[in-house]
Amino acid sequence: DQVHFDLVKLPHHGSDRNVDDDFFEKVIADHYVISGDGRHHNPEIDTFKMLFKARKEDGKSYTLHLTYPPEDLRRYPTDELEKLFDEAADDGARFRLRYPEDGASSMTIPLA
């Protein structure tokens, strides 16, 4: 069974040790918030791969809200992340990326 939410904040800053394929297949959202700042490589590349794989089948649009833009992630493979985003989009993933505005310490997520 699947459950749908307007918004899901990924656990533990997007660590791949706190989600699995089954999570993303069962928990569907219009908006996913990922708050990792790059420490310990969170959010993990594999977390995004699991999400893209699970959501590929439904064909619906969703938004990824990263609380740090890739260029601000410390000690993080930003080239690999941006390549993954490009590949997922080329493969038909229907996601949109959002980041806080320059210099902002918070972001608003419109749910309506």
MDTraj code that builds the backbone (N, CA, C; nanometers):
import mdtraj as md
import numpy as np

residues = "ASP GLN VAL HIS PHE ASP LEU VAL LYS LEU PRO HIS HIS GLY SER ASP ARG ASN VAL ASP ASP ASP PHE PHE GLU LYS VAL ILE ALA ASP HIS TYR VAL ILE SER GLY ASP GLY ARG HIS HIS ASN PRO GLU ILE ASP THR PHE LYS MET LEU PHE LYS ALA ARG LYS GLU ASP GLY LYS SER TYR THR LEU HIS LEU THR TYR PRO PRO GLU ASP LEU ARG ARG TYR PRO THR ASP GLU LEU GLU LYS LEU PHE ASP GLU ALA ALA ASP ASP GLY ALA ARG PHE ARG LEU ARG TYR PRO GLU ASP GLY ALA SER SER MET THR ILE PRO LEU ALA".split()
xyz = np.array([
    [0.0825, -0.1188, 0.0000],
    [0.0000, 0.0000, 0.0000],
    [0.0869, 0.1250, 0.0000],
    [0.0363, 0.2279, -0.0669],
    [0.1046, 0.3571, -0.0697],
    [0.0294, 0.4566, 0.0162],
    [0.1055, 0.5519, 0.0671],
    [0.0464, 0.6636, 0.1385],
    [0.1009, 0.7910, 0.0734],
    [0.0134, 0.8892, 0.0573],
    [0.0515, 1.0137, -0.0082],
    [0.0489, 1.1278, 0.0924],
    [0.1540, 1.2098, 0.0882],
    [0.1628, 1.3289, 0.1725],
    [0.1898, 1.4492, 0.0832],
    [0.1476, 1.5646, 0.1307],
    [0.1850, 1.6875, 0.0610],
    [0.3354, 1.7075, 0.0706],
    [0.3914, 1.6842, 0.1915],
    [0.5322, 1.7110, 0.2158],
    [0.5923, 1.6021, 0.3045],
    [0.7127, 1.5584, 0.2691],
    [0.7891, 1.4646, 0.3514],
    [0.9281, 1.5223, 0.3697],
    [0.9715, 1.5322, 0.4955],
    [1.1082, 1.5719, 0.5265],
    [1.1863, 1.4425, 0.5420],
    [1.2880, 1.4231, 0.4572],
    [1.3629, 1.2981, 0.4621],
    [1.4386, 1.2858, 0.5939],
    [1.4396, 1.1650, 0.6498],
    [1.5076, 1.1457, 0.7774],
    [1.6591, 1.1602, 0.7659],
    [1.7183, 1.1981, 0.8767],
    [1.8636, 1.2066, 0.8954],
    [1.9359, 1.2718, 0.7779],
    [1.8876, 1.3879, 0.7373],
    [1.9530, 1.4713, 0.6367],
    [1.9703, 1.4024, 0.5018],
    [1.8840, 1.3047, 0.4727],
    [1.8924, 1.2358, 0.3440],
    [1.9916, 1.1215, 0.3423],
    [2.0259, 1.0681, 0.4588],
    [2.1168, 0.9535, 0.4657],
    [2.0525, 0.8313, 0.4012],
    [2.1313, 0.7552, 0.3266],
    [2.0786, 0.6331, 0.2652],
    [2.0671, 0.5195, 0.3662],
    [2.1096, 0.5414, 0.4886],
    [2.0958, 0.4398, 0.5925],
    [1.9627, 0.4524, 0.6672],
    [1.8845, 0.5522, 0.6320],
    [1.7575, 0.5739, 0.7004],
    [1.6370, 0.5618, 0.6081],
    [1.6605, 0.5289, 0.4833],
    [1.5533, 0.5029, 0.3862],
    [1.5971, 0.3850, 0.2994],
    [1.5016, 0.3296, 0.2278],
    [1.5328, 0.2237, 0.1324],
    [1.4345, 0.2334, 0.0162],
    [1.4510, 0.1464, -0.0820],
    [1.3612, 0.1493, -0.1987],
    [1.2155, 0.1392, -0.1556],
    [1.1879, 0.0518, -0.0600],
    [1.0519, 0.0300, -0.0129],
    [0.9909, 0.1580, 0.0442],
    [1.0707, 0.2353, 0.1176],
    [1.0220, 0.3622, 0.1727],
    [0.9695, 0.4517, 0.0611],
    [1.0502, 0.4711, -0.0428],
    [1.0108, 0.5623, -0.1497],
    [0.8990, 0.5061, -0.2361],
    [0.8845, 0.3747, -0.2407],
    [0.7734, 0.3158, -0.3149],
    [0.6419, 0.3303, -0.2395],
    [0.6491, 0.3324, -0.1067],
    [0.5278, 0.3385, -0.0249],
    [0.4922, 0.4793, 0.0219],
    [0.5909, 0.5650, 0.0392],
    [0.5671, 0.7007, 0.0883],
    [0.5876, 0.7971, -0.0276],
    [0.4781, 0.8467, -0.0802],
    [0.4783, 0.9356, -0.1969],
    [0.4458, 1.0767, -0.1498],
    [0.5174, 1.1741, -0.2057],
    [0.4918, 1.3128, -0.1661],
    [0.5004, 1.4048, -0.2866],
    [0.4344, 1.5182, -0.2741],
    [0.4462, 1.6233, -0.3747],
    [0.5736, 1.7032, -0.3527],
    [0.6177, 1.7096, -0.2263],
    [0.7350, 1.7870, -0.1886],
    [0.8215, 1.7030, -0.0949],
    [0.9505, 1.6976, -0.1245],
    [1.0477, 1.6312, -0.0376],
    [1.1468, 1.7358, 0.0098],
    [1.1680, 1.7439, 0.1418],
    [1.2637, 1.8380, 0.1984],
    [1.3866, 1.7594, 0.2425],
    [1.5027, 1.8047, 0.1979],
    [1.6293, 1.7407, 0.2309],
    [1.7180, 1.8479, 0.2937],
    [1.7538, 1.8282, 0.4208],
    [1.8224, 1.9340, 0.4936],
    [1.9713, 1.9091, 0.5153],
    [2.0298, 1.8145, 0.4472],
    [2.1723, 1.7888, 0.4649],
    [2.2585, 1.9019, 0.4134],
    [2.3677, 1.9285, 0.4846],
    [2.4593, 2.0357, 0.4446],
    [2.5889, 1.9822, 0.3859],
    [2.5932, 1.8537, 0.3542],
    [2.7114, 1.7939, 0.2945],
    [2.8004, 1.7204, 0.3924],
    [2.7821, 1.7436, 0.5207],
    [2.8617, 1.6695, 0.6185],
    [2.8269, 1.5224, 0.6094],
    [2.9261, 1.4403, 0.6182],
    [2.9086, 1.2947, 0.6092],
    [2.8407, 1.2551, 0.4785],
    [2.8554, 1.3402, 0.3779],
    [2.7982, 1.3197, 0.2440],
    [2.6464, 1.3138, 0.2433],
    [2.5842, 1.3788, 0.3410],
    [2.4381, 1.3860, 0.3435],
    [2.3926, 1.5164, 0.2813],
    [2.2975, 1.5109, 0.1897],
    [2.2207, 1.3944, 0.1494],
    [2.3023, 1.3022, 0.0591],
    [2.2776, 1.1743, 0.0731],
    [2.3510, 1.0736, -0.0029],
    [2.3015, 1.0663, -0.1475],
    [2.3940, 1.0453, -0.2376],
    [2.3600, 1.0261, -0.3791],
    [2.2630, 0.9085, -0.3938],
    [2.2875, 0.8001, -0.3192],
    [2.2011, 0.6824, -0.3300],
    [2.0580, 0.7096, -0.2847],
    [2.0393, 0.8037, -0.1932],
    [1.9035, 0.8404, -0.1520],
    [1.8267, 0.8986, -0.2703],
    [1.8916, 0.9890, -0.3437],
    [1.8266, 1.0449, -0.4629],
    [1.8003, 0.9372, -0.5671],
    [1.8928, 0.8445, -0.5842],
    [1.8735, 0.7361, -0.6818],
    [1.7503, 0.6529, -0.6467],
    [1.7341, 0.6214, -0.5169],
    [1.6168, 0.5438, -0.4742],
    [1.4884, 0.6214, -0.5014],
    [1.4893, 0.7500, -0.4718],
    [1.3714, 0.8335, -0.4940],
    [1.3375, 0.8397, -0.6423],
    [1.4359, 0.8679, -0.7260],
    [1.4107, 0.8774, -0.8702],
    [1.3595, 0.7450, -0.9258],
    [1.4159, 0.6350, -0.8814],
    [1.3729, 0.5024, -0.9279],
    [1.2269, 0.4769, -0.8905],
    [1.1920, 0.5044, -0.7662],
    [1.0551, 0.4788, -0.7202],
    [0.9541, 0.5693, -0.7888],
    [0.9894, 0.6942, -0.8083],
    [0.8944, 0.7892, -0.8653],
    [0.8876, 0.7824, -1.0171],
    [0.9818, 0.7169, -1.0808],
    [0.9808, 0.7054, -1.2271],
    [0.8539, 0.6376, -1.2767],
    [0.8075, 0.5407, -1.2015],
    [0.6915, 0.4624, -1.2439],
    [0.5616, 0.5417, -1.2436],
    [0.5449, 0.6346, -1.1491],
    [0.4150, 0.7020, -1.1401],
    [0.4006, 0.8190, -1.2371],
    [0.5114, 0.8728, -1.2857],
    [0.5060, 0.9795, -1.3856],
    [0.4531, 1.1129, -1.3368],
    [0.4324, 1.1271, -1.2061],
    [0.3805, 1.2526, -1.1523],
    [0.4952, 1.3459, -1.1149],
    [0.4668, 1.4742, -1.1167],
    [0.5660, 1.5753, -1.0819],
    [0.5787, 1.5884, -0.9303],
    [0.6971, 1.6248, -0.8871],
    [0.7233, 1.6491, -0.7458],
    [0.8388, 1.7481, -0.7354],
    [0.8556, 1.8040, -0.6161],
    [0.9592, 1.9047, -0.5949],
    [1.0549, 1.8586, -0.4865],
    [1.1840, 1.8760, -0.5134],
    [1.2891, 1.8505, -0.4146],
    [1.3323, 1.9853, -0.3589],
    [1.3202, 2.0021, -0.2296],
    [1.3598, 2.1250, -0.1628],
    [1.4885, 2.0972, -0.0865],
    [1.5990, 2.1457, -0.1384],
    [1.7272, 2.1298, -0.0712],
    [1.7508, 2.2547, 0.0122],
    [1.7814, 2.2371, 0.1392],
    [1.8003, 2.3540, 0.2244],
    [1.9362, 2.4189, 0.2030],
    [2.0228, 2.3518, 0.1271],
    [2.1524, 2.4087, 0.0869],
    [2.1670, 2.3853, -0.0629],
    [2.2002, 2.4879, -0.1405],
    [2.2260, 2.4637, -0.2830],
    [2.3536, 2.3812, -0.2972],
    [2.3649, 2.3008, -0.4036],
    [2.4824, 2.2140, -0.4185],
    [2.6159, 2.2861, -0.4016],
    [2.6258, 2.4090, -0.4497],
    [2.7543, 2.4786, -0.4390],
    [2.7888, 2.5162, -0.2946],
    [2.6935, 2.5103, -0.2031],
    [2.7195, 2.5412, -0.0629],
    [2.7425, 2.4164, 0.0230],
    [2.7289, 2.3000, -0.0372],
    [2.7468, 2.1776, 0.0401],
    [2.8953, 2.1547, 0.0650],
    [2.9306, 2.1453, 0.1896],
    [3.0703, 2.1257, 0.2273],
    [3.1116, 1.9803, 0.2069],
    [3.2330, 1.9619, 0.1569],
    [3.2896, 1.8275, 0.1399],
    [3.1890, 1.7337, 0.0734],
    [3.1345, 1.7765, -0.0364],
    [3.0284, 1.6996, -0.1015],
    [3.0592, 1.6848, -0.2491],
    [3.0255, 1.5695, -0.3067],
    [3.0494, 1.5495, -0.4513],
    [2.9447, 1.6205, -0.5364],
    [2.9523, 1.7535, -0.5411],
    [2.8494, 1.8306, -0.6111],
    [2.8439, 1.7985, -0.7596],
    [2.9591, 1.7701, -0.8209],
    [2.9577, 1.7335, -0.9634],
    [2.8771, 1.6067, -0.9847],
    [2.8954, 1.5097, -0.8965],
    [2.8215, 1.3839, -0.9066],
    [2.6719, 1.4066, -0.8862],
    [2.6362, 1.4919, -0.7913],
    [2.4954, 1.5212, -0.7657],
    [2.4316, 1.5913, -0.8853],
    [2.4976, 1.6904, -0.9388],
    [2.4414, 1.7619, -1.0533],
    [2.4315, 1.6705, -1.1757],
    [2.5276, 1.5815, -1.1934],
    [2.5208, 1.4841, -1.3024],
    [2.4007, 1.3917, -1.2826],
    [2.3792, 1.3472, -1.1582],
    [2.2642, 1.2612, -1.1291],
    [2.1335, 1.3333, -1.1599],
    [2.1215, 1.4603, -1.1191],
    [2.0000, 1.5364, -1.1481],
    [1.9777, 1.5465, -1.2988],
    [2.0833, 1.5744, -1.3742],
    [2.0721, 1.5837, -1.5202],
    [2.0295, 1.4506, -1.5806],
    [2.0912, 1.3418, -1.5359],
    [2.0577, 1.2088, -1.5880],
    [1.9141, 1.1705, -1.5545],
    [1.8712, 1.2004, -1.4333],
    [1.7341, 1.1678, -1.3930],
    [1.6332, 1.2454, -1.4775],
    [1.6609, 1.3725, -1.5010],
    [1.5716, 1.4536, -1.5847],
    [1.5694, 1.4000, -1.7275],
    [1.6855, 1.3644, -1.7804],
    [1.6929, 1.3078, -1.9157],
    [1.6181, 1.1754, -1.9242],
    [1.6125, 1.1019, -1.8113],
    [1.5464, 0.9723, -1.8069],
    [1.3962, 0.9846, -1.7809],
    [1.3471, 1.1076, -1.7691],
    [1.2037, 1.1285, -1.7548],
    [1.1553, 1.1604, -1.6150],
    [1.2464, 1.1723, -1.5177],
    [1.2032, 1.2100, -1.3829],
    [1.1399, 1.3483, -1.3892],
    [1.0256, 1.3619, -1.3253],
    [0.9497, 1.4878, -1.3334],
    [0.9618, 1.5662, -1.2035],
    [1.0830, 1.6052, -1.1696],
    [1.1069, 1.6782, -1.0463],
    [1.1521, 1.8204, -1.0756],
    [1.1328, 1.9023, -0.9767],
    [1.1803, 2.0395, -0.9798],
    [1.2689, 2.0593, -0.8572],
    [1.3764, 2.1321, -0.8722],
    [1.4665, 2.1610, -0.7612],
    [1.4414, 2.3008, -0.7078],
    [1.4396, 2.3133, -0.5765],
    [1.4288, 2.4444, -0.5128],
    [1.5320, 2.4544, -0.4029],
    [1.5855, 2.5741, -0.3862],
    [1.6828, 2.6055, -0.2827],
    [1.6402, 2.7355, -0.2156],
    [1.6959, 2.7639, -0.0978],
    [1.6684, 2.8955, -0.0382],
    [1.7235, 3.0055, -0.1290],
    [1.6624, 3.1187, -0.1242],
    [1.7122, 3.2331, -0.2009],
    [1.8493, 3.2712, -0.1475],
    [1.9306, 3.3344, -0.2291],
    [2.0648, 3.3757, -0.1873],
    [2.0605, 3.4507, -0.0547],
    [2.1397, 3.4035, 0.0399],
    [2.1496, 3.4697, 0.1691],
    [2.0372, 3.4400, 0.2662],
    [1.9342, 3.3681, 0.2231],
    [1.8203, 3.3391, 0.3102],
    [1.8554, 3.2280, 0.4091],
    [1.8038, 3.2383, 0.5299],
    [1.8263, 3.1358, 0.6305],
    [1.7061, 3.0425, 0.6437],
    [1.6057, 3.0625, 0.5597],
    [1.4878, 2.9770, 0.5623],
    [1.4246, 2.9775, 0.4227],
    [1.3254, 2.8915, 0.4061],
    [1.2523, 2.8888, 0.2802],
    [1.1057, 2.8572, 0.3083],
    [1.0213, 2.9071, 0.2212],
    [0.8777, 2.8813, 0.2305],
    [0.8424, 2.7799, 0.1242],
    [0.7617, 2.6814, 0.1623],
    [0.7197, 2.5782, 0.0682],
    [0.5687, 2.5906, 0.0486],
    [0.5265, 2.6376, -0.0681],
    [0.3838, 2.6526, -0.0938],
    [0.3194, 2.5166, -0.1190],
    [0.2171, 2.4852, -0.0419],
    [0.1507, 2.3552, -0.0550],
    [0.0169, 2.3646, -0.1273],
    [-0.0280, 2.4829, -0.1544],
    [-0.1580, 2.4972, -0.2204],
    [-0.1415, 2.5121, -0.3699],
])
top = md.Topology()
chain = top.add_chain()
for i, resn in enumerate(residues, 1):
    res = top.add_residue(resn, chain, resSeq=i)
    for name in ("N", "CA", "C"):
        top.add_atom(name, md.element.get_by_symbol(name[0]), res)
traj = md.Trajectory(xyz[None], top)
